[in-house]
Amino acid sequence: MKNRDLLVGFAAGVAATYIIREVYDRKATLYPADDVLKSVKTAFKEEGPIDGSWIFMKTEPYKQHAVTTEVYKGGITRHREDELEQFEFLADAYTGAVLEVNKV
């Protein structure tokens, strides 16, 4: 009877380890906000120099139709033809992909 109890305990431990591992692996990690800002700045620099940039490090919920996700909100400022241009962007906090860019 002791061997059977040992086997059942071992099987329960393996099953618990597997479940914990699956839950941990499915937990989504956030893309670093600094890396998002660097990629947006790089894209804007291809069109000319920029004067300033910012990004909120805390994510915000964003809903578009039936899809909800967490996003970073940021902005870029630049001069173009002696005129100040300001842009705001939203980037997916899990992938770093830019979802929207709006001129302010």
SVG drawing of the C-alpha trace seen along z (x, -y; Angstrom):
<svg xmlns="http://www.w3.org/2000/svg" viewBox="-18 -79 35 81">
<polyline fill="none" stroke="black" stroke-width="0.4" points="0.0,0.0 2.9,-2.4 4.2,-2.1 0.8,-2.9 0.5,-6.0 4.0,-7.1 3.0,-6.7 -0.2,-8.6 1.6,-11.4 4.3,-11.5 1.6,-11.7 -0.3,-14.5 3.0,-16.4 3.7,-16.0 0.2,-17.1 0.4,-20.2 3.7,-21.1 2.4,-20.9 -0.7,-23.0 1.4,-25.7 3.8,-25.8 1.0,-26.2 -0.5,-29.1 2.9,-30.8 3.6,-30.4 0.2,-31.9 0.7,-35.0 1.4,-37.7 4.4,-39.9 4.4,-43.6 6.6,-44.9 9.0,-47.6 7.6,-51.1 11.1,-52.4 11.5,-50.0 8.1,-51.2 9.2,-54.8 12.5,-54.0 10.8,-52.3 8.3,-55.2 11.1,-57.7 13.1,-55.8 10.1,-55.8 9.6,-59.5 13.3,-60.2 13.1,-58.8 11.0,-61.8 13.2,-64.3 14.5,-65.4 12.3,-65.3 12.3,-67.8 10.8,-65.8 9.0,-62.6 7.2,-61.1 5.4,-57.9 3.4,-57.0 4.9,-54.0 1.6,-52.9 -0.7,-51.0 -4.3,-52.1 -7.2,-49.9 -8.1,-50.4 -11.3,-49.0 -11.9,-49.0 -15.2,-47.3 -15.2,-44.0 -11.5,-43.8 -10.0,-45.1 -6.2,-45.3 -3.7,-47.4 -1.9,-50.2 0.9,-52.7 0.1,-56.3 2.9,-58.6 3.7,-61.5 6.2,-63.1 6.9,-66.7 8.8,-68.1 9.2,-71.1 8.3,-70.9 8.5,-73.9 8.8,-76.3 5.6,-74.8 5.3,-72.8 3.7,-69.4 2.5,-67.2 1.5,-63.6 0.0,-61.2 0.2,-57.4 -1.2,-54.3 0.9,-51.1 -0.1,-47.6 1.5,-47.0 2.0,-43.2 3.5,-43.4 4.8,-46.9 2.8,-47.4 1.6,-50.9 -2.2,-50.9 -2.9,-54.6 -1.1,-57.8 -3.0,-61.1 -1.9,-64.6 -2.9,-66.9"/>
</svg>
